[in-house]
Amino acid sequence: MERFFKYALPLLITIVAVMQFYQVVMRYIFELPVMGLDEMVVYPTLWLYVLGSVNASREDTQIKANVLDVFLKTAKSRLIVRVIADFMSIIVSSWLTYWAWDYFKYANRIWKESPTLYIPTFWAECSLFIGLVLMTMYCGYHFFKNIRQLFAPPQLAKEL
């Protein structure tokens, strides 16, 4: 999975940057607006955002407000807070995934198209559901990893 993100994320951000650069050059230098480019840039942009979030969940590097870590003295107490936070992350991401599933079914049933180029918007809209499923799975992985570390014998916990 790491290899996928290593190539997919830079490719997506390059595509978005090139498309935006092309649009700016055409519109402001040559004064020729490119019709439909705004519709096309939505697809790699949404996938970039969602896959970037999935990658942050995979690496467990999301932005966190670890205020309690300042006050907690032991590693075990910090790990307990981490387990509670991971459990809450699973609850919230599961709830969001449930709503994204409803939206995914709706988008598949309606099969909307973009107004100018008639590109099916489903391919951009499905990114939310797919991303939330993956984020929920990674939250579960980190939760069980931290639970295992919490209940592991002290010598084994150091190795984990």
N, C-alpha and C positions, 0 to 999 in steps of 0.2 A: 504494500500500500504506500510505503514511503516513496518508492520509485515513481508511482503514479502521480503523487502530489509534487514530487521534485520537477516533473516535466509539465504537468497539466496547469499548475498555477502560473508559472512564468509564461507559458504559451497563452493562456487566457488574458493575462494582464498586457502582454504584448499586442494581442489582437485588439483589445479595447483601446490601448494607447494609439495604435496605428490608425484605427477607424476615427478616433476623435481628432487626431492630427490631420488626417485627410479632410475631414469635415471643416476644420478651422481654416486650413489653407484654401480649400475651394470656396468657402463662403466669404472670408474676409480679404483674401488676396486677389482671387480671381473673380469674386462676386458672382459665383455660380453655386447656388444651393444644391446640395445633393439630396434628392428626394428619397426618402425611405431609409437613409442611413441611421436615423434615430431609432427606427424600429429594429434594425438589424443589431445595433449595439446593445440592446436590452438583453439578448440571449447570452452572449459571453459574460456580460456584466453580472447578471444574476447568478450564473454558474460560478463565476469567480468569487462572489460574496459567500455563497453557500459552501462551496468546496473549501474556501479559506476558513470558514467556521468549523467545518468538519475536521480540517487539519489541526486547528487549535484544540479541538476536543480530543483528537487522537494523541497529540503531544501533551495534553493537559496543561496548555499554556494560555488559557483564556484569561481575560482580565478579571482579577479577583480582588475583593476588598477584605484582606486578611487582617482585620483590625484586632481580632482576638489573639492572634499570634503574638502580638506585642506584650499582652498581659499574661499569657500562659508560659509557664516556666519549663515544663517538661515536654519532651518529644511525644510522649504517649498522649498527653492532653491535647496537643496540637493535632495528633492523628485522629483522636476522637471527634474533634471539631471538623476535620476533613471528611470523616466518614458521614457525619450528619449532613454536611454540605453536599457531599456526593449523593446521598439519599434524596435530599431535596431537589437536586439537579435532575435525578431520574424522574421524580414525580412531575416536575414542571415540563421537562422535555417530552415525557410520555403524553401529558395533556396537550401540548402543542402539536405533537405528532398525530394525535387523534383528530384534532381540528384540521391539520394539513391533509390527512387522509380524506376527510369530507370534501375539502377543496379540490384535492386530486381527482376524486370521483366526479365532482361537478365539472371540472375543466375537461375531463375525458368525455363526459356526456354531452356537453355543450359544444366543444371543439371550436372555440372562437378563432378568428383569424385577424391578423394585423390589418389596419385600415388601408394601407397603401400597397404593400407587397403581398398581402394575403398569405403570410406565413402563419402556420398554426401556432397560437400562443401557448398551447399545451406544453411544448418543449421547454419553454422558460418557466412555466408555472409548476411543472412537475419537479423542478429542482428543490423547491421548498420541502416537499414530502420526502424525497430521497435523502436530502441533507439532514432532516430532523430524525429520520430513522437511523442513519449512521451516527449522528450525535448522541442519540439515546443509547445506542449500543456501546459507544465509547464511554459514556457516563457510567453505564453498568460495569464495564470492564474496570474502570478506575475504582469504582465502589468496591467491587469484590477483591481487587488487588489490595486496597487499603484495609478491608475487613480481614483478609488473610494476614496482612502485616500486623494488624492490631492484636490478633489472637495467636500469633506465632510465638514460639519460645524466644526469649531475649537474644540468644546467640543467632538464631535463624533470622530474626527480624532485622539484625544488622546487615545480613547478607542480602536481604530483599531490598 
